């Protein structure tokens, strides 16, 4: 049955105002100001009573199969459940492997992305993990991108981190070239998603790479750039050279030399940096370890799928205009990943929608035209969320 969403305060992500939205076949098929007339029984009407409606959030960095393992096998994080994503407003997600790209494999990640897609959201992944040469399914980055529909690029390749394989500039360039050409051959994003650690080199390997060849700067997508304040300033500079940077919504203590995601995004925008070249991701399911001087884990936390929604809500509570900050969670990510029907609410686009409560919390979530969350409660769960083995 078609669904007619009435009385939405629509952000597409730009503000459209009071509109009605018709959903059919998983797509938005009509947006208008006057309520159309339909025969009885043809359309289900849902009155949103003037609530703000935004595109579904796109999380471009989540450990779908679980992260961790830096302090032994007992510290491996479990896989993410479907409802943990949807209750956080996420309707599209990209999975990554981290430090453990030995036991956790790209094949497992691809299968997990396929499972989440079958359950109702849209899930993709990157091939590889922290290390070079990258772990793959077919034997090459280009092969994975061309032959596996879920694979959008390679990542998260670690740089400036003691856990990385310390890739040289030439190794990084070969990965970028493979990703770029794989993207051309498959019509995909073809990006190198880069984990940036605490090392002194920071983003220097990325800057060296984009200055060394004819590869477009848009191939590189460094994440965690707000983990150090000096690193963040360098990232803002790199964005002005055409690189899309990714801010991570991980917990930041008051005494840390880092910027929380909400503050980092506002600093980026207020500095006049290119507004379309910034994204925000959650690092959901990833282990967030603290290391001593010898590289041993002294404490750890885990990234939360709710982090994007929490960051957005915090920004709204602080007075940030929704239309100004929303693209970093929606349309900017869709542009980077070349997901043409995502990140916007438009006729012909996927019906991935989030209804916000008055205080900016996620209230209802629709993915592919189906309600996944209503009144903050998941309607759809994975088969083992309700009755574990």
VOGU-3710 file (C-alpha; in Angstrom, 3 decimals, decimal comma):
1> xxxxxxxxxx> 0,000/0,000/0,000  1,153/3,531/-0,766  1,775/5,773/2,220  0,874/9,455/2,366  2,883/11,288/5,010  0,927/14,375/5,957  2,048/17,644/7,492  5,820/17,227/7,462  8,229/20,086/8,102  10,540/18,879/5,367
11> xxxxxxxxxx> 14,326/19,241/5,241  15,653/17,728/2,025  18,327/18,542/3,574  17,540/22,179/2,717  14,381/23,569/4,321  11,302/22,994/2,160  8,685/23,859/4,768  5,240/22,331/5,227  4,761/19,493/2,724  3,021/16,172/2,183
21> xxxxxxxxxx> 5,016/13,187/0,890  3,755/10,158/-1,045  5,770/6,955/-0,777  5,349/3,919/-3,052  7,586/1,042/-4,113  10,331/2,090/-1,728  10,654/5,541/-3,324  9,386/9,049/-2,751  7,038/9,534/-5,712  5,484/12,916/-4,943
31> xxxxxxxxxx> 6,014/15,943/-2,707  3,435/18,722/-2,565  1,591/21,356/-0,601  -1,982/20,182/-1,259  -3,314/16,829/-0,139  -4,185/14,698/-3,180  -7,415/12,705/-3,403  -7,180/8,900/-3,620  -9,823/6,156/-3,736  -10,601/4,616/-0,362
41> xxxxxxxxxx> -8,222/1,871/0,698  -5,480/2,781/-1,760  -3,306/4,907/0,549  -2,363/4,661/4,203  -2,293/8,146/5,738  0,231/9,013/8,453  -0,132/12,443/10,033  3,197/13,779/11,264  1,651/16,855/12,876  4,309/19,290/11,704
51> xxxxxxxxxx> 7,326/17,270/12,854  10,662/17,835/11,156  11,447/15,148/8,578  15,010/14,674/7,355  16,779/12,203/5,045  17,921/8,978/6,675  21,380/9,335/8,194  24,267/7,778/6,265  27,002/6,355/8,479  30,130/5,938/6,353
61> xxxxxxxxxx> 32,209/4,200/9,035  30,825/1,406/11,207  32,332/-1,902/12,326  29,392/-4,079/11,293  31,148/-7,305/12,216  32,604/-5,776/15,383  36,008/-4,224/15,989  38,569/-4,473/18,739  40,955/-7,277/19,580  43,910/-5,005/20,376
71> xxxxxxxxxx> 44,154/-6,443/23,901  43,545/-10,082/23,041  40,713/-12,174/21,590  38,492/-11,563/24,603  38,356/-7,844/23,669  36,760/-8,425/20,272  33,552/-6,369/19,982  30,372/-8,265/18,939  28,678/-7,485/15,596  26,139/-4,665/15,404
81> xxxxxxxxxx> 22,450/-5,536/15,588  20,065/-4,024/13,040  17,925/-2,134/15,554  20,954/-0,425/17,092  21,478/1,243/13,721  17,864/2,083/12,925  16,995/3,510/16,353  19,920/5,871/15,759  18,340/7,095/12,529  20,813/5,262/10,281
91> xxxxxxxxxx> 19,243/3,958/7,058  22,475/3,547/5,069  25,736/2,266/6,523  29,227/1,405/5,266  31,107/-1,339/7,082  34,844/-1,376/7,754  37,453/-3,686/9,197  40,025/-2,245/11,584  43,054/-3,652/13,366  41,787/-7,211/13,010
101> xxxxxxxxxx> 41,722/-7,902/9,287  43,079/-11,406/9,913  40,268/-13,190/11,763  37,578/-10,776/10,612  37,623/-10,863/6,826  36,246/-8,832/3,923  34,154/-11,862/2,922  32,484/-11,838/6,346  31,951/-8,091/6,074  30,364/-8,388/2,630
111> xxxxxxxxxx> 28,026/-11,089/3,942  27,049/-8,929/6,919  26,292/-6,002/4,599  24,135/-8,288/2,474  22,278/-9,465/5,591  21,508/-5,943/6,788  20,297/-5,017/3,310  18,008/-8,044/3,284  16,601/-6,908/6,651  15,571/-3,540/5,265
121> xxxxxxxxxx> 18,319/-0,903/5,409  21,057/-0,286/2,829  24,515/-1,552/3,738  27,809/-1,385/1,868  31,422/-1,983/2,886  35,040/-1,400/2,028  37,470/-4,149/1,216  40,716/-4,364/3,178  41,449/-3,195/6,704  44,267/-1,414/8,519
131> xxxxxxxxxx> 47,052/-3,155/6,699  48,891/-3,177/3,372  48,696/-5,249/1,252  44,958/-5,259/2,000  42,941/-8,370/2,695  40,476/-8,937/-0,156  37,916/-11,450/-1,392  38,940/-11,854/-5,027  42,649/-11,199/-4,596  42,660/-7,511/-5,509
141> xxxxxxxxxx> 40,989/-4,249/-4,546  39,943/-3,651/-8,130  38,493/-7,141/-8,436  36,447/-6,756/-5,251  35,047/-3,434/-6,427  34,139/-4,622/-9,911  32,723/-8,023/-8,961  31,082/-7,456/-5,557  28,166/-5,046/-5,523  28,481/-4,157/-1,814
151> xxxxxxxxxx> 32,135/-2,992/-2,049  32,558/0,770/-2,612  36,289/1,195/-2,090  39,170/0,186/0,153  39,609/0,953/3,842  40,062/1,698/6,583  43,764/1,773/5,701  45,729/2,954/8,749  48,284/5,745/8,521  50,203/7,625/11,222
161> xxxxxxxxxx> 49,407/4,862/13,710  51,582/2,277/15,481  49,014/-0,411/14,504  49,368/0,254/10,775  51,707/-1,568/8,406  53,463/1,777/7,797  52,589/2,014/4,092  55,002/3,927/1,893  53,835/6,664/-0,435  54,099/4,317/-3,416
171> xxxxxxxxxx> 52,034/1,643/-1,659  49,369/4,198/-0,787  49,324/5,459/-4,369  48,909/1,947/-5,780  45,913/1,408/-3,497  44,437/4,740/-4,549  44,976/3,962/-8,221  43,294/0,577/-7,866  40,367/2,103/-6,002  40,001/4,920/-8,522
181> xxxxxxxxxx> 40,071/2,664/-11,563  37,832/0,125/-9,826  35,374/2,945/-9,249  35,500/3,977/-12,900  34,897/0,390/-14,033  32,008/-0,232/-11,632  30,385/3,191/-11,346  31,172/3,308/-7,625  32,854/5,808/-5,354  36,321/4,257/-5,640
191> xxxxxxxxxx> 37,741/5,917/-2,534  40,507/5,103/-0,074  39,031/5,472/3,402  41,929/6,227/5,745  42,173/5,704/9,501  44,386/8,526/10,797  46,109/7,757/14,079  47,880/9,858/16,695  51,259/9,794/14,960  53,241/12,961/14,320
201> xxxxxxxxxx> 52,985/12,527/10,542  49,259/13,134/10,707  47,886/13,800/7,229  51,275/14,266/5,573  50,977/10,921/3,695  47,712/12,102/2,119  49,111/15,475/1,142  52,199/13,811/-0,347  50,010/11,431/-2,333  47,711/14,044/-3,864
211> xxxxxxxxxx> 50,689/16,189/-4,869  52,616/13,276/-6,411  50,246/12,049/-9,139  47,291/12,846/-11,371  44,840/11,093/-9,031  41,998/13,387/-7,931  42,056/14,527/-4,322  38,515/13,177/-3,957  39,897/9,615/-3,933  41,138/10,071/-0,352
221> xxxxxxxxxx> 38,777/10,165/2,628  40,640/10,474/5,962  38,643/9,812/9,130  39,126/10,513/12,871  40,524/13,949/11,943  39,125/15,526/15,123  41,109/13,226/17,430  43,807/15,915/17,840  43,286/19,665/17,519  46,385/20,235/15,422
231> xxxxxxxxxx> 45,379/17,337/13,176  41,966/18,923/12,719  43,470/22,219/11,582  45,541/20,306/9,036  42,417/18,459/7,882  40,564/21,724/7,304  43,502/22,878/5,175  43,426/19,611/3,234  39,706/20,045/2,538  40,527/23,277/0,751
241> xxxxxxxxxx> 42,611/21,148/-1,604  39,583/19,008/-2,488  39,801/16,174/0,057  36,582/15,230/1,875  37,386/14,846/5,573  35,459/12,702/8,064  34,750/13,769/11,639  34,209/10,918/14,102  31,442/11,185/16,701  33,369/9,385/19,424
251> xxxxxxxxxx> 33,319/10,371/23,113  35,740/13,151/24,009  36,715/13,930/27,595  36,897/17,562/28,793  40,691/17,458/29,163  41,466/15,732/25,859  43,397/17,425/23,087  40,543/16,766/20,663  37,301/18,276/19,381  33,908/16,638/19,956
261> xxxxxxxxxx> 32,120/16,031/16,668  29,568/18,811/17,125  32,218/21,395/17,954  34,512/20,177/15,165  31,769/20,492/12,548  30,852/24,012/13,645  34,514/25,063/13,653  34,876/23,654/10,162  31,822/25,489/8,819  32,527/28,738/10,672
271> xxxxxxxxxx> 36,043/28,808/9,186  34,563/29,010/5,694  35,828/25,542/4,720  34,055/23,885/1,756  30,700/22,871/3,301  30,243/19,939/0,911  33,626/18,358/1,787  32,926/17,211/5,336  31,166/14,114/6,662  30,410/12,772/10,136
281> xxxxxxxxxx> 30,544/9,070/11,041  30,081/7,051/14,224  32,851/4,403/14,376  30,006/2,250/15,715  31,099/-1,151/16,964  34,723/-0,109/16,878  36,970/-0,396/19,899  38,204/2,983/21,156  41,391/2,024/23,002  43,736/4,141/25,105
291> xxxxxxxxxx> 47,405/3,165/24,770  50,425/3,738/26,999  53,843/4,778/25,702  54,653/1,146/24,896  51,556/0,692/22,748  49,667/-1,381/25,332  45,947/-0,910/25,908  45,185/0,720/29,262  41,463/1,407/28,727  38,850/1,035/26,022
301> xxxxxxxxxx> 35,397/2,140/24,971  33,144/1,144/22,056  31,673/3,389/19,350  27,886/3,741/19,438  25,505/3,640/16,433  23,453/6,353/18,177  26,422/8,744/17,961  25,271/10,483/14,778  21,784/11,164/16,109  23,217/12,296/19,450
311> xxxxxxxxxx> 25,618/14,697/17,743  22,870/16,149/15,567  20,557/16,558/18,539  23,290/18,287/20,540  23,919/20,726/17,698  20,231/21,591/17,439  20,048/22,123/21,194  23,004/24,494/20,879  21,198/26,609/18,304  22,786/25,320/15,086
321> xxxxxxxxxx> 20,388/25,632/12,118  19,325/22,147/11,014  19,731/22,921/7,313  23,304/24,083/7,860  24,608/21,007/9,673  22,434/18,251/8,181  24,376/17,787/4,888  27,406/16,400/6,779  25,199/13,504/7,931  23,281/13,005/4,672
331> xxxxxxxxxx> 23,849/14,643/1,285  27,619/15,123/1,614  28,059/11,424/2,347  25,796/10,434/-0,542  27,767/12,663/-2,907  31,093/11,218/-1,792  29,881/7,623/-2,077  27,990/8,272/-5,330  24,688/7,091/-3,897  22,418/9,122/-6,143
341> xxxxxxxxxx> 19,102/8,152/-4,543  20,354/8,673/-0,977  20,969/11,678/1,226  18,091/13,768/-0,126  14,310/13,709/0,056  13,249/14,122/-3,535  10,830/12,639/-6,022  12,433/9,467/-7,393  14,769/9,132/-4,411  14,780/6,277/-1,935
351> xxxxxxxxxx> 12,199/6,646/0,815  14,753/6,776/3,642  13,319/9,232/6,163  13,755/10,178/9,808  11,084/11,972/11,813  12,508/14,056/14,655  10,777/14,721/17,949  10,353/18,294/19,167  13,685/18,128/21,020  15,586/16,717/18,030
361> xxxxxxxxxx> 15,628/13,037/18,992  14,972/10,251/16,496  11,291/9,369/16,766  10,401/7,435/13,577  12,583/5,865/10,877  11,571/4,702/7,418  14,020/2,767/5,214  13,123/1,866/1,643  9,516/2,868/2,256  9,056/0,588/5,301
371> xxxxxxxxxx> 8,786/1,775/8,881  11,697/0,435/10,901  11,165/2,526/14,041  8,014/4,201/15,423  7,906/6,313/18,567  11,519/5,406/19,258  10,823/1,650/19,313  12,134/-0,751/16,658  9,462/-2,477/14,571  11,992/-4,625/12,705
381> xxxxxxxxx> 14,803/-6,549/14,363  17,347/-9,085/13,250  16,395/-12,749/13,715  18,713/-13,198/16,704  17,979/-9,927/18,515  14,755/-11,256/20,039  15,747/-14,867/20,637  19,540/-15,341/20,859  21,027/-18,759/20,120
//
